[in-house]
Amino acid sequence: MKKYFQFDQLGTTYGREILGGFTTFLAMAYILVVNPLTLTLDDVKDLPDALRMDYGAVFVATAVSAAIGCFIMGFLAKYPLALAPGLGLNAFFAYTVVLVNGSPWQHALAAVFISGVFFLLLTLTGLREKLINAIPMELKLAVGAGIGLFIAFIGMQNAKIIVNNDATLVGIGNFHDPQVLLAVFGIIITVVLLVKGLKGGVFYGMVITAIVGMIFGLVELPSGVFSAPPSISPTFGALFSAFSDPEFYSLSMLSVILTFLFVDFFDNAGTLMAVANQAGFVKDNRLPRAGKALISDSIATIIGSIFGTSTITSYVESSSGVAAGARTGFASVVTGVLFLLALFLSPLLSVITSAVTAPALIVVGVLMVASLGQIAWHRFEIAVPAFLTMIMMPLTYSIATGIAVGFVFYPLTMIIKGKAKEVSPIMYIFAVIFLLYLAA
C-alpha cells in the first residue's frame, strides 16, 4: 500500500494520511445533513408529494456517492481530494429545476445522469484535461486564492461572525452569542496549534472545539452511537422513469443539462487546481494524472444520480486535509471509508456543528491565499484578471462566476498589452462562452 501510494517519494506516513482523511471528512461531513435538507426542499411548505424526495434515501445516496467518488479519486488518481454532492448544484437541482420549473425530481436526476455521461466522454477523449492545462498559471493561482477567500467567508458566515446587514450587505456578528464565541475559540486554538508547527493542527483544533462545546452545553451530546441506515429504495434507479416520459425531452431540460455541465466543470476544475497547487502537485503548469482525477467526479456523478442525488464534485474542504499533512490518495480512501461508516454512526454527526467546522474553513482560507505571492502583480495585464477572479468568488458566492469574470478579462488585457499571441486559442473560446454565460 505504501508503495502504491508512493509514501516515501512524497514524504508522508500512514498517520499523516489517516489524519488528513479524517480532517477532510470532518470539514465536509455537514453535506450529509445539508444535501438531504436541500434536495427534499425541507424549508418549502405545502409542496406536492410528487416533487419532494425522501430524506432518508437522499442521506444514503449522499454518503454512498461521496464514498465512491473518494475511492475512485484515491485509488485511480491518487490525490487527497474528496468528492461529494456539490453545494450550489444541489440548490439549482432543487430550487430551480424542481421548485421553479416544476419538473419531477426524477427528471432532474436524469439530467444529472446525462451530464455525468457527457463529462465521462469528454474526459476519456482527453479534452477536459487539455482545457485545464490551457489555463495560464497566473489564473490558476488566482482561482486557488479566490477559493481560499470564498471558503473563509463561508466559514465566518457559518459561525455567524459575519452576518447579513441590510444597509451594507454584510456586517459583524453578535459576539455575545455563545456559538460565535465557541467559533472564535476554535479559530484561536487552531491558529496556536499551527503557529507551533503541530502536524494536524486543523484536525486537533476541531476536536478541541467540539469537546469544549460539549462541556459548556453549546454542542449537544450525541443521543447514541449506532443507527441503521434508511432505505434507498425510494430514489434508487428512479431517474430511468424519466426516459419514458415525453415531457422530459424539451428545450428547458436541455438547458438544465448544459447548466449542470458548465457549472460542474469550472467548479470542479477550480477546486482541483487550487488543492493540487496547495499540495505542490502542479509542475510546469500541468497537473499529473489530471485526466484520472476528472474521471473520478464523472463516474461518481453517474453513480450518484442512480442512487438519488445531485452532481458530485471535488470539495474545497479537501484543503483542510492537505493542511493536516495528506499528500496521497490514501487520505481520500480514508475519507470514503468514513462516509460509509457515517451510514451507521449518524448520531455522532450531531457534534460536527458549524461552530466546530468554521475555524477549519477560515484557517484553510489563510493557507490557500498564500498562492497570491506567486502572481506577478507588477504586470497590470495579469493583475487585473487575477484580482477579479479572486474577489468575485466571495462577492458573488460562486466559484464559477469568479472564474468567468477573470477569464473574460485575461485575453482582453493581454490584447491591449500587445501579447495576444501569448494567449491560448482555448482561452479566447472560454472568454466568448463566459460572456454569454454572464449575459444570460
Disulfide bonds with the S-S distance in Angstrom:
none
